[in-house]
Amino acid sequence: MTNPLGAGPRQGALPEPPTGWPIGSYPTYAEAQRAVDYLSDQEFPVQDVTIVGVNLMQVERVLGRLNWAKVIGGGVVSGAWLGVFIGLLLGIVTGGWIAPLLIGVVGGIIFGVISTSVPYAATKGTRDFASSMQLVAGRYDVLCNPKSAERARDMLAKLAI
């Protein structure tokens, strides 16, 4: 999922389908990740391993109903946080703290209310709910380079015992 080492495909390279032999198939990403972590703990060369999500689905989870009070309230809160940040930056530049902070918060609230109210009004009631989108797979296959796939498959078989 993440790459703390910064290594990976060449910058600007075209996407390529994954290659390798299947060494395991799991219903959740956490289980596939656990399998690769197990291989890593056993000193297996995990750079030969790829986790592939199969049968991708876009899932929209509905969080709740939206109304004007929630939209404006959310705009006030997010705008106030932005305003605090901008106010603190202004305070560093100008040397004062109270006035820049107040100006930043008030300006942030105004900006936050406008930036949340305009899109909500534009929907004209056709989307009165909040949701979050997620890309999930029906299953997660773990693939490995053919040269070490059999060894990896044997190691994962021990994990299942």
N, C-alpha and C positions, 0 to 999 in steps of 0.2 A: 504494500500500500504506500509506504513512504520509502525514501531513499536517503538515509543520513550520510552515505558516503559520496553522493553526488555522481556516482558512476551510472552509466546506462547507455541507451542508444545514442548514436551521434546526433548532435544538434542539427535539426533540419532534415534528418533522415526520414524517408517515407515509412509509414507503418507497415509492418510485416506480420503475417500470422505466426503464432508460436509454433515451435517445432519440438520434437522429443517424443519419447514413449510414455504412455500413462503409467504412473506408479501408484496412484491412489485417486479416489473420487470421494468427495465429502459434500454433505448437504449444506454446510455453512462455511463462510470464510474463516471463522474462528477455528474450526476443525482443520481446515487445510493449512492455516498458519501454524497450528500446533504441530502438525505433521512435519512441516519444514523446520520448525524450531527444534523438534526432536532430532531430525537429521543433523542439524547444526551442532547440537549438543553431543552427538556421536562422532564429531569431527568429519562428517561427510562434506565433500566440496559442494556447498549449496549454490554456488554460482552456476552450476549445471541444471538448476531446478527452476521451474516456472509455475506460478499459480494462474490458472485460466478460469475465468467465470464463463459458464456456458448457459445458454438460454436466458439472455439478459432481459430484464424487465425494468421499466420505469415505474416506480411506486410512489404515489402521492398520498401521504398520510394526512388526513384532515385533523387539525389541532383544535379547532373550535369555530364558533360563529363570530363574524365581524359585525360591528355596528359603529356609528360615528364616534361614540364615546371611546371605544377601544382604539380606533384609528388615531384620533386626536391625542389620546393619552400616550400611545406608543410614539407618536411624533414628538410630544413634549419631552418624554424621557430620553429618546435617542438624540434629539436636538440639544438637550441640556448637557449630555455627556460630551457631545462634539464641542459645545460652547465652552465647557470647562477646559478642554484640551486647548482650544484656540485662545481662550483667555489667559491660560498659563503661559503659552508661547508669547502672547502680547506683553504679559507681565515681565518676562525675561528681557524682551527687547526694550521696553519703555522704562523699566525700573520700578514702576508702581505695580500693585497687586490687586487692590480692591476694584478700582474702576475698570481695568481691562478684563478682570474676571466677570464682573457684572455685565459688561458689554458683550462679552463672549457668550455668556449663558443666555441672555435675552435674545441675541442674534441667532444663537443655535436653536432656541425654542421656536422662534419664528420660522427659521429654515426647516426644522424638523416637521412642524405642523403642515407647512406648505408641501413639503416633499412627500408626505404620506397622504394628505387629503386630496391632492390633485389626481393621483392615480386611482384612488378609491372612488372618487366622484366620476371619473371617466368610465368606470365599469358599469355605471347606472344600475347597480343592484344585481348584475348577472354573476357576481362572484362575491357573495357575502360570507366567505369563510377563509380562515387562515390555514395554510398547509405547508408541509415540507416535502421536497422531492428527493428521491433516493434511487440510485441505480443498483439493483440487486440481481443476482444470478440464481437460476434454478438449482445449479450445483457448481462445485468448484473442483476442477481436475488439477492434479499435480503432475506435471510432465518433467522428464529428465532426459539429458543427453543419452543416446543409446549406449555409449561406452560404459556408463555406470548405472544404467536403469535397473538392471537385475539386482545389483547390490542394494540399491535404494529400496526397491520393492521388498526385498528380504528384511531390511531393517524396519520398514513400516509395518510389516507383518508381525514383528515382535512387539511393536507399540500397541497393536490391537489385542494382544493376548492379555 
